[in-house]
Amino acid sequence: MQNVKNSQFPEIKTENLVLRKLKISDNSDIFAIRSDKGIAEYLDRPHCKSIEEAGQFINRINEGIEKNECFYWGVTDKINSAFMGTICLWNFTADRSVAEIGFEILPYYQGKGIMREALTAIIHFGLEEIELISIEGMVHEDNLRSIKLMEKNCFKLKKKTDSVMLTYSLLKN
């Protein structure tokens, strides 16, 4: 896996998006995402309770990047830099050949193809740039939008991990 510590964090540009490292000034956007009940409905994590807590989360993420534990991007509009969501590769296996993908998008931007464009870019980055052999994603069985997004990007249902979570996998060809 690429060592982030010894190189600049990879900013990724697509046709419409810039995927970039989180900044402390993103704290209000991170708060909006991590406190939104609709987004959190399908995630097993506590709600963010304050802007300060969102800033602490950004600091923890950036420390994890420095320790080469994850890649975590803010998804922004290429033209006006509007913050729309996040996408990450994390939970790497010990041999660094498999990573889990995670993503979330603010409600206003849902259903507009934004996360599909971001996911396509991160799949390419993961499989081609850091040479993963597989990317996996955990999806709540009731999160039909995320299931559809995974399937549109060639992820295959691997297993049902517990009563409500599904594991999808995308293998490198």
Backbone hydrogen bonds in HBPLUS format (Angstrom, degrees):
<---DONOR---> <-ACCEPTOR-->    atom                        ^
c    i                          cat <-CA-CA->   ^        H-A-AA   ^      H-
h    n   atom  resd res      DA  || num        DHA   H-A  angle D-A-AA Bond
n    s   type  num  typ     dist DA aas  dist angle  dist       angle   num
A0007-SER N   A0004-VAL O   3.03 MM   3  5.07 164.6  2.05 108.8 113.3     1
A0012-ILE N   A0019-LEU O   2.89 MM   7  4.97 157.8  1.94 144.2 150.1     2
A0019-LEU N   A0012-ILE O   2.70 MM   7  4.97 173.1  1.71 159.5 161.9     3
A0014-THR N   A0017-LEU O   2.96 MM   3  5.12 167.3  1.98 142.3 145.1     4
A0078-LYS N   A0016-ASN O   2.88 MM  62  5.28 165.2  1.90 138.5 133.6     5
A0018-VAL N   A0076-THR O   2.90 MM  58  5.24 154.8  1.96 142.1 147.1     6
A0076-THR N   A0018-VAL O   2.96 MM  58  5.24 156.7  2.02 145.7 152.8     7
A0020-ARG N   A0074-GLY O   3.03 MM  54  5.27 157.3  2.09 145.8 149.6     8
A0074-GLY N   A0020-ARG O   2.61 MM  54  5.27 164.0  1.63 161.1 163.8     9
A0026-ASP N   A0023-LYS O   2.83 MM   3  5.40 163.1  1.86 119.6 124.6    10
A0027-ASN N   A0024-ILE O   3.11 MM   3  5.62 152.9  2.18 119.5 121.3    11
A0029-ASP N   A0026-ASP O   3.01 MM   3  5.34 119.6  2.38 108.3 123.6    12
A0030-ILE N   A0026-ASP O   2.86 MM   4  6.09 163.4  1.89 164.2 169.9    13
A0031-PHE N   A0027-ASN O   2.87 MM   4  5.96 152.4  1.95 141.2 149.3    14
A0032-ALA N   A0028-SER O   2.98 MM   4  6.16 153.1  2.06 137.1 144.1    15
A0033-ILE N   A0029-ASP O   3.03 MM   4  6.33 156.2  2.08 148.4 153.9    16
A0034-ARG N   A0030-ILE O   2.85 MM   4  5.95 173.9  1.85 156.7 158.8    17
A0035-SER N   A0031-PHE O   2.91 MM   4  5.75 121.8  2.26 144.0 154.1    18
A0036-ASP N   A0033-ILE O   3.39 MM   3  5.42 155.2  2.46 100.5 107.6    19
A0048-CYS N   A0034-ARG O   2.98 MM  14  5.28 167.7  2.00 123.8 127.0    20
A0040-ALA N   A0036-ASP O   2.96 MM   4  6.14 168.2  1.98 155.2 159.2    21
A0041-GLU N   A0037-LYS O   2.97 MM   4  5.85 124.7  2.28 136.2 147.6    22
A0043-LEU N   A0040-ALA O   3.01 MM   3  4.98 163.9  2.03 109.3 114.6    23
A0054-ALA N   A0050-SER O   3.07 MM   4  6.42 149.1  2.17 141.9 150.5    24
A0055-GLY N   A0051-ILE O   2.94 MM   4  6.30 150.8  2.03 147.2 155.2    25
A0056-GLN N   A0052-GLU O   2.93 MM   4  6.29 150.9  2.02 147.7 155.9    26
A0057-PHE N   A0053-GLU O   2.94 MM   4  6.23 149.4  2.03 143.6 152.0    27
A0058-ILE N   A0054-ALA O   2.99 MM   4  6.34 158.1  2.04 149.7 154.8    28
A0059-ASN N   A0055-GLY O   3.01 MM   4  6.31 158.7  2.06 147.2 152.8    29
A0060-ARG N   A0056-GLN O   2.92 MM   4  6.23 156.2  1.98 148.4 154.7    30
A0061-ILE N   A0057-PHE O   2.88 MM   4  6.16 161.1  1.92 156.6 161.8    31
A0062-ASN N   A0058-ILE O   2.93 MM   4  6.15 167.6  1.95 154.9 158.0    32
A0063-GLU N   A0059-ASN O   2.91 MM   4  6.11 144.8  2.04 143.9 153.8    33
A0064-GLY N   A0060-ARG O   2.93 MM   4  6.18 152.4  2.01 145.5 153.1    34
A0065-ILE N   A0061-ILE O   2.91 MM   4  6.29 145.8  2.03 148.1 158.3    35
A0066-GLU N   A0062-ASN O   3.04 MM   4  6.25 158.3  2.09 140.1 145.5    36
A0067-LYS N   A0063-GLU O   2.98 MM   4  6.25 139.5  2.14 142.2 153.4    37
A0069-GLU N   A0064-GLY O   2.81 MM   5  5.14 168.1  1.82 163.5 159.3    38
A0068-ASN N   A0065-ILE O   2.91 MM   3  4.96 157.0  1.96 107.9 113.2    39
A0071-PHE N   A0089-LEU O   2.88 MM  18  5.16 162.2  1.91 156.8 160.5    40
A0089-LEU N   A0071-PHE O   2.90 MM  18  5.16 155.2  1.96 143.3 150.4    41
A0073-TRP N   A0087-ILE O   2.83 MM  14  5.41 173.4  1.84 172.0 169.7    42
A0087-ILE N   A0073-TRP O   3.07 MM  14  5.41 151.2  2.15 145.7 151.5    43
A0075-VAL N   A0085-GLY O   2.73 MM  10  4.99 178.7  1.73 135.9 136.3    44
A0084-MET N   A0075-VAL O   2.77 MM   9  5.55 171.7  1.78 171.0 170.9    45
A0085-GLY N   A0075-VAL O   3.38 MM  10  4.99 147.9  2.49 133.2 134.5    46
A0077-ASP N   A0082-ALA O   2.88 MM   5  5.12 148.5  1.98 136.8 146.9    47
A0081-SER N   A0077-ASP O   2.85 MM   4  4.61 134.9  2.06 131.5 136.5    48
A0106-LEU N   A0084-MET O   2.83 MM  22  5.73 169.5  1.85 164.0 167.1    49
A0086-THR N   A0104-GLU O   2.85 MM  18  5.47 155.7  1.91 153.5 160.7    50
A0104-GLU N   A0086-THR O   3.04 MM  18  5.47 155.8  2.10 148.1 148.3    51
A0088-CYS N   A0102-GLY O   2.80 MM  14  5.22 152.4  1.87 154.2 156.5    52
A0102-GLY N   A0088-CYS O   3.05 MM  14  5.22 151.8  2.13 137.9 141.6    53
A0090-TRP N   A0100-GLU O   2.87 MM  10  5.30 159.0  1.91 150.4 157.5    54
A0100-GLU N   A0090-TRP O   2.75 MM  10  5.30 167.1  1.76 169.1 165.7    55
A0093-THR N   A0098-VAL O   2.91 MM   5  5.49 149.0  2.01 153.7 159.0    56
A0096-ARG N   A0093-THR O   2.84 MM   3  5.02 159.3  1.89 112.8 119.0    57
A0133-ILE N   A0097-SER O   2.71 MM  36  5.42 160.3  1.75 145.9 151.7    58
A0099-ALA N   A0134-SER O   3.34 MM  35  6.86 151.2  2.43 147.0 153.0    59
A0136-GLU N   A0099-ALA O   2.87 MM  37  6.24 163.5  1.90 153.4 159.0    60
A0101-ILE N   A0136-GLU O   2.68 MM  35  6.03 153.8  1.74 164.7 173.1    61
A0109-TYR N   A0106-LEU O   2.94 MM   3  5.68 143.2  2.07 124.5 133.6    62
A0110-GLN N   A0107-PRO O   3.14 MM   3  5.18 156.3  2.20 105.6 112.9    63
A0117-GLU N   A0113-GLY O   3.16 MM   4  6.35 156.6  2.21 145.0 150.1    64
A0118-ALA N   A0114-ILE O   3.02 MM   4  6.35 159.1  2.06 149.9 156.0    65
A0119-LEU N   A0115-MET O   2.74 MM   4  5.80 162.9  1.77 149.0 154.2    66
A0120-THR N   A0116-ARG O   2.96 MM   4  6.09 159.2  2.01 146.3 151.5    67
A0121-ALA N   A0117-GLU O   3.23 MM   4  6.46 156.2  2.29 142.2 147.9    68
A0122-ILE N   A0118-ALA O   2.99 MM   4  6.30 156.4  2.05 152.2 158.9    69
A0123-ILE N   A0119-LEU O   2.84 MM   4  6.01 154.8  1.91 153.2 160.1    70
A0124-HIS N   A0120-THR O   3.12 MM   4  6.34 163.8  2.15 145.5 149.4    71
A0125-PHE N   A0121-ALA O   2.93 MM   4  6.19 162.0  1.97 145.8 151.3    72
A0126-GLY N   A0122-ILE O   2.79 MM   4  5.90 168.6  1.80 150.5 153.7    73
A0127-LEU N   A0123-ILE O   2.91 MM   4  6.02 173.1  1.91 158.3 160.2    74
A0128-GLU N   A0124-HIS O   2.80 MM   4  5.50 157.3  1.85 146.8 154.5    75
A0129-GLU N   A0125-PHE O   2.90 MM   4  4.82 130.2  2.15 115.9 131.1    76
A0130-ILE N   A0125-PHE O   3.08 MM   5  6.54 150.1  2.17 163.6 171.0    77
A0132-LEU N   A0126-GLY O   2.84 MM   6  5.65 171.7  1.85 151.5 151.4    78
A0172-LYS N   A0133-ILE O   2.91 MM  39  5.12 164.9  1.93 137.1 136.2    79
A0135-ILE N   A0170-LEU O   2.94 MM  35  5.24 153.7  2.01 143.4 151.8    80
A0170-LEU N   A0135-ILE O   2.83 MM  35  5.24 148.5  1.92 152.0 162.2    81
A0137-GLY N   A0168-TYR O   2.86 MM  31  5.11 152.3  1.93 141.3 146.2    82
A0168-TYR N   A0137-GLY O   2.79 MM  31  5.11 170.4  1.80 155.0 158.2    83
A0139-VAL N   A0166-LEU O   2.81 MM  27  5.15 162.9  1.84 151.0 157.0    84
A0166-LEU N   A0139-VAL O   2.72 MM  27  5.15 162.3  1.75 147.7 154.1    85
A0143-ASN N   A0140-HIS O   2.91 MM   3  5.33 163.0  1.94 119.3 125.1    86
A0141-GLU N   A0164-VAL O   2.67 MM  23  5.39 161.2  1.70 168.7 173.5    87
A0144-LEU N   A0142-ASP O   2.99 MM   2  5.58 129.1  2.25 106.2  91.3    88
A0147-ILE N   A0143-ASN O   3.03 MM   4  6.31 160.3  2.07 154.6 161.0    89
A0148-LYS N   A0144-LEU O   2.94 MM   4  6.04 163.4  1.97 146.2 150.6    90
A0149-LEU N   A0145-ARG O   2.94 MM   4  6.15 154.7  2.01 143.7 151.1    91
A0150-MET N   A0146-SER O   2.88 MM   4  6.09 161.6  1.91 151.8 156.0    92
A0151-GLU N   A0147-ILE O   2.96 MM   4  6.19 167.8  1.97 154.4 157.7    93
A0152-LYS N   A0148-LYS O   2.88 MM   4  6.05 154.6  1.94 149.1 156.1    94
A0153-ASN N   A0149-LEU O   3.21 MM   4  6.37 131.9  2.45 137.6 149.0    95
A0153-ASN N   A0150-MET O   3.07 MM   3  5.21 136.0  2.27  99.2 111.8    96
A0155-PHE N   A0150-MET O   3.02 MM   5  5.25 160.1  2.06 150.0 143.8    97
A0154-CYS N   A0151-GLU O   3.10 MM   3  5.10 150.1  2.20 113.4 111.1    98
A0156-LYS N   A0169-SER O   2.83 MM  13  5.32 168.5  1.85 144.7 145.0    99
A0169-SER N   A0156-LYS O   2.82 MM  13  5.32 155.2  1.88 143.4 150.3   100
A0158-LYS N   A0167-THR O   2.68 MM   9  5.45 166.3  1.70 159.6 162.7   101
A0159-LYS N   A0167-THR O   3.31 MM   8  5.26 154.5  2.38 132.6 138.3   102
A0167-THR N   A0159-LYS O   2.69 MM   8  5.26 162.1  1.72 170.5 173.5   103
A0161-THR N   A0165-MET O   2.88 MM   4  5.55 136.3  2.08 136.0 148.8   104
